[in-house]
Amino acid sequence: MLEFLATTPNLKSTHNGENLLKPADLIATMSSENSSRFLKLWGAIDTMTDAEFNLAFEPDNRSVSHHLQLVVAEYERWLGFLEGDIESLFDDHELTSNIKRQDLHRYWNSANQKFRNFFYKQSEADLHKHLDEINGPMWEALIHLMMRAEEHHNYIITILANLGKLPEVKRANRDLWQYRPETLPKIQPVGSMVR
């Protein structure tokens, strides 16, 4: 019954030479998908009241506004760094509840476009250039940006679903250890949890 354990499988690699996925292809795909998900998300965000937009949720005490500010700040920090301003990597962006949704939408559009403009100007050699500050190639920093945006996207859809602004009760699981969509967790506004 378990004969396959005693035999060596005859596997052929499908990723050889020219067929390897290049970092540029991966970043282009991730960027496109990320932009598409956020554009769809903005439709749901636009249905929020100002109070809902700024309502902080446990456990991280952040609102939809805060998560969007963090996405924009991360783009600003890393793109500033990649364009030669080493100090921008250490900039600390303070979160606020005074930013208007329309302004934040505009900042997000600008940051997203700036990322795409920066990325498409890079050659393959540029993307593989070693950066001492991260002890790795530039393309790793660009993928980091996409992953951070995805992380905040997941927080935002969780908040929107708990406010009844999204019909989805599950989200696609991007964790390769899991193979099914996750049920969105139930979260509470800050201060409303029983201690």
Disulfide bonds with the S-S distance in Angstrom:
none
